């Protein structure tokens, strides 16, 4: 998010189900710009869902499944990292595209998921058909695939993100 905002001049909006502030599992407090009801997918290029323990516990905010499906219906990117990939699985978004996540078993806990044969086990992000997924340990490749999918991958993005992948070389 920081590279997109600071170096690529991208407008990033945050949202919650009811538009009220939330706290991440790490204690980061987020005051959203919008509620899910205020989002019109045709006005955005993508929806990116962050990871967290809520997804592992099948605690999906009301309206999120419908929202991510609406983004795909408008041919907009949907992306999920860490356990949020399982949230996309539960919404049915991973049933017909190659994808990954923390564990296949996590996706299989969601009744809306039937894409097991398309699951790619591995440490890097997977992008297919407008959907980007990654394990929680792959924030660099996740960001790269999201930026590529949005047509924002350029020399500036590569230069700014390079240090974040250095430890994995």
Helices and strands as residue ranges (DSSP letters): H 2-6, E 15-16, E 22-23, E 29-30, E 34-35, G 36-38, G 41-43, E 46-49, H 53-56, H 64-73, E 77-81, H 84-90, H 104-108, G 116-118, E 126-128, E 131-134, H 139-149, H 155-165, G 166-168
